[in-house]
Amino acid sequence: MMQTERVLQQVLEWGRSLTGFADEHAVEAARGGQYILRHIHPSLSDTSTRTGRDPQDETLIVAFYRELALLFWLDDCNDLGLIAPEQLAAVEQALGQGEPCVIPGFEGCAVLRASLAALAYDRRDYAQLLDDTRRYCAALRAGHAHAAGAERWSYAEYLHNGIDSIAYANVFCCLSLLWGLDMATLRARPAFCQVLRLISAIGRLQNDLHGRDKDRSASEADNAAILLLQRYPAMPVVEFLNDELAGHTRALHRVMAEERFPAPWGPLIDAMAAIPAQYYQTSATRYRSDSAG
């Protein structure tokens, strides 16, 4: 069995301990994770002389894909109601604190957090991952609540929340934790924090532009395009959001050109900025909005 198949099987087996977990969560995690690792593999190979972390270490890859699958599952727990609200609250508490879930049916949460704690190259990354998870869960809850409520967010409020709910910070932090990318130290640099916000804003806008038709068909209002049309029916929303996306992208390129970040951050940021063309368009289920999806 090839490594890719073995890794996917391990993610699927782990996911079966989570109520509501679907094969799609594991498959999409493996696809996205493989895309990211493939693009930063040369840089990870260079850093391995310092860290001793092999880019092809199956244990590390499995842990990374499981974290991505967890993020997909949590997203659907909020959007699709896969589990009861009291179960979701207990899961969020467990994941954000790194503790076992008090409700049966979610043993995989503790398994994943324990494995990441044990694998952490820098313990600061593990503490940050817990914090990022708390912010991700809070952003998912807030976005879902406001989309369903009578009080509509402004575009600025939506984007501020959407930066956390896109979960790029979790992805980056998990990569740093597993392969020693020194993210905890880099977070002290204002330019690096600016890059994280810009790439997350780019990711949110890309996601919303790509998914607007699918979200509208599903009566899902937690989308920038839908929110703006609700507030300003005559607004050329797609043009506006594409301009916003272009502006954030130019700003990101300026910061990346002015600052020197250690490997593999340059290729990693480039890969995440390019993910719509390389990942969304080929997703068999989750991101396809046409009739073939």
C-alpha positions in Angstrom: 0.0 0.0 0.0 1.4 3.4 -1.0 2.0 6.0 1.8 -0.8 8.2 0.6 -3.3 5.4 1.0 -1.9 4.3 4.4 -2.2 7.9 5.7 -5.7 8.3 4.5 -6.7 5.0 6.1 -5.2 6.2 9.4 -7.2 9.4 9.2 -10.4 7.6 8.4 -9.9 5.1 11.3 -9.2 8.0 13.7 -12.3 9.9 12.4 -14.6 7.0 13.2 -14.3 7.8 16.9 -16.0 11.2 16.2 -19.8 11.3 16.0 -20.8 12.8 12.7 -17.4 12.3 11.0 -17.7 11.5 7.3 -15.2 10.0 4.8 -15.3 13.4 3.0 -13.6 15.1 6.0 -10.7 12.7 5.7 -10.5 12.7 2.0 -10.5 16.5 1.7 -8.0 16.8 4.5 -5.7 14.4 2.7 -6.1 16.3 -0.6 -5.5 19.7 0.9 -2.7 18.5 3.1 -0.9 16.8 0.3 -1.2 19.9 -1.8 0.4 22.0 0.9 3.2 19.6 1.8 4.0 19.0 -1.9 4.6 22.8 -2.4 6.8 23.3 0.6 8.6 19.9 0.5 11.9 21.4 -0.9 12.0 24.0 1.9 11.1 21.4 4.6 13.9 19.2 3.3 16.3 22.2 3.8 15.1 22.9 7.4 15.2 19.2 8.3 19.0 19.5 8.9 18.2 21.9 11.7 15.1 20.2 13.1 15.6 16.6 12.4 12.0 16.4 11.1 11.6 14.4 7.9 9.1 16.0 5.5 8.0 12.4 4.6 7.7 11.2 8.2 4.4 9.3 8.1 3.6 10.0 11.8 3.8 13.7 11.2 1.8 13.6 8.0 -1.0 11.6 9.7 -1.1 14.1 12.6 -1.3 17.0 10.1 -4.1 15.5 8.0 -6.0 14.6 11.1 -5.9 18.2 12.3 -7.2 19.3 8.9 -10.0 16.7 9.0 -10.9 18.0 12.4 -11.3 21.5 11.1 -13.6 20.3 8.2 -15.6 18.3 10.7 -16.0 21.2 13.1 -17.1 23.5 10.3 -19.8 21.0 9.3 -20.8 20.5 13.0 -21.7 24.2 12.9 -23.1 24.5 9.4 -24.9 21.2 9.1 -25.8 20.4 12.8 -24.0 17.1 12.7 -24.0 16.9 16.5 -26.2 18.4 19.2 -25.4 21.9 20.6 -24.4 20.5 24.0 -22.1 18.0 22.3 -20.5 20.7 20.2 -19.9 22.8 23.3 -18.2 19.9 25.1 -16.1 19.2 22.0 -15.0 22.8 21.7 -14.1 22.9 25.4 -12.0 19.7 25.1 -10.2 20.8 22.0 -9.5 24.3 23.2 -8.1 23.0 26.5 -6.4 19.9 25.3 -8.5 17.7 27.6 -10.7 14.6 27.1 -14.3 15.3 26.0 -16.8 14.8 28.9 -19.4 13.4 26.5 -18.9 9.9 25.0 -18.5 9.6 21.2 -15.6 12.0 20.7 -12.6 10.1 21.9 -10.7 11.2 18.8 -10.4 14.7 20.2 -8.2 13.7 23.1 -6.2 11.3 20.9 -5.4 14.0 18.4 -4.5 16.6 21.1 -2.3 14.1 23.0 -0.5 13.2 19.8 0.2 16.8 18.9 1.4 17.6 22.4 3.8 14.7 22.2 5.0 15.6 18.7 5.5 19.3 19.3 8.9 20.5 18.2 8.2 23.7 20.2 5.8 23.5 23.1 4.8 27.1 22.4 3.2 26.0 19.2 1.0 23.5 21.0 -0.2 26.2 23.4 -0.9 28.5 20.5 -2.7 25.7 18.6 -5.1 25.4 21.5 -5.7 29.2 21.5 -6.2 29.2 17.7 -8.7 26.4 18.1 -10.7 28.4 20.6 -10.8 31.4 18.3 -11.8 29.2 15.3 -14.6 27.6 17.2 -15.8 31.0 18.5 -15.7 32.5 15.0 -17.7 29.6 13.6 -20.4 30.0 16.3 -20.5 33.8 15.8 -20.7 33.6 12.1 -23.5 31.1 12.2 -25.4 33.0 14.9 -25.2 36.4 13.1 -26.2 34.8 9.7 -29.3 33.5 11.3 -30.1 36.5 13.4 -31.9 39.7 12.7 -28.9 42.0 13.4 -26.7 42.0 10.3 -23.0 42.5 10.5 -21.2 45.2 8.6 -18.7 44.0 6.0 -15.8 44.9 8.3 -17.2 42.9 11.2 -17.8 39.9 8.9 -14.3 40.0 7.5 -12.8 40.3 11.0 -14.6 37.2 12.1 -14.0 35.4 8.8 -10.2 35.7 9.2 -10.5 33.4 12.2 -13.1 31.1 10.7 -11.0 30.3 7.7 -8.7 28.5 10.1 -5.4 29.3 8.2 -3.8 30.1 11.6 -4.6 26.6 12.8 -3.1 25.1 9.6 0.1 27.2 9.9 0.5 26.5 13.6 0.1 22.8 13.1 2.7 22.8 10.4 5.1 24.7 12.7 4.4 22.4 15.6 5.2 19.3 13.6 8.1 20.4 11.4 9.7 23.1 13.6 8.9 26.2 11.6 9.5 28.6 14.5 6.1 30.3 14.2 6.0 31.2 17.9 9.1 33.4 17.5 7.9 34.8 14.2 4.6 35.9 15.8 6.6 38.6 17.7 7.3 40.3 14.3 4.5 42.8 13.3 5.1 42.1 9.6 4.6 38.4 10.1 1.3 39.0 12.0 0.3 41.3 9.1 1.0 38.5 6.6 -1.1 36.1 8.7 -4.1 38.5 8.6 -3.7 39.3 4.9 -3.4 35.6 3.8 -6.4 34.7 6.0 -8.5 37.6 4.6 -7.5 36.4 1.1 -8.6 32.9 2.0 -11.9 34.1 3.3 -12.7 36.2 0.2 -11.6 33.4 -2.1 -13.8 30.9 -0.3 -16.8 33.2 -0.3 -16.5 34.1 -3.9 -16.1 30.5 -5.0 -18.9 29.3 -2.8 -21.5 32.1 -3.2 -23.8 30.2 -5.6 -23.6 27.0 -3.5 -24.2 28.9 -0.3 -27.2 30.8 -1.8 -28.7 27.6 -3.0 -28.4 26.2 0.5 -29.8 29.3 2.1 -26.5 29.8 3.8 -26.0 33.5 4.7 -22.6 33.3 6.3 -20.9 34.6 3.1 -19.5 38.0 2.3 -21.2 38.2 -1.1 -24.6 37.2 0.3 -24.3 39.5 3.3 -23.5 42.5 1.1 -26.3 41.8 -1.3 -28.7 41.6 1.6 -27.6 45.1 2.8 -27.1 46.7 -0.6 -29.2 44.9 -3.3 -28.0 47.0 -6.2 -24.3 46.7 -5.3 -21.9 45.0 -7.8 -20.9 42.6 -5.1 -18.6 40.3 -7.2 -16.7 43.2 -8.6 -16.3 44.7 -5.2 -15.0 41.5 -3.6 -12.6 40.9 -6.5 -11.2 44.3 -6.0 -10.9 43.6 -2.3 -9.1 40.4 -3.0 -6.7 42.0 -5.5 -5.9 44.8 -2.9 -5.2 42.3 -0.1 -3.1 40.2 -2.5 -1.0 43.3 -3.6 -0.5 44.2 0.1 0.6 40.7 0.9 3.1 40.7 -2.0 4.5 44.0 -0.7 5.1 42.7 2.8 6.6 39.5 1.5 9.0 41.4 -0.7 10.1 43.8 2.0 10.5 41.1 4.8 12.6 38.0 4.8 10.9 35.1 6.5 12.7 31.8 6.9 11.9 28.7 4.9 9.3 27.4 4.2 7.1 30.5 4.8 7.5 32.0 1.4 6.4 28.9 -0.5 3.8 28.2 2.1 2.1 31.6 1.8 2.3 31.3 -2.0 0.7 27.9 -1.9 -2.2 29.1 0.3 -2.8 32.1 -1.9 -3.0 29.9 -5.0 -5.2 27.2 -3.4 -8.5 28.1 -5.2 -7.1 27.2 -8.7 -5.2 24.1 -7.4 -7.7 22.8 -4.8 -11.2 24.2 -4.9 -11.7 23.6 -8.6 -10.8 19.9 -8.4 -12.5 19.0 -5.1 -14.9 16.2 -5.9 -17.5 17.1 -3.3 -16.9 19.9 -0.8 -15.9 22.8 -3.1 -17.4 22.0 -6.4 -20.5 24.2 -7.0 -21.3 23.0 -10.5 -23.5 20.0 -11.5 -20.5 17.7 -11.7 -19.7 18.3 -8.0 
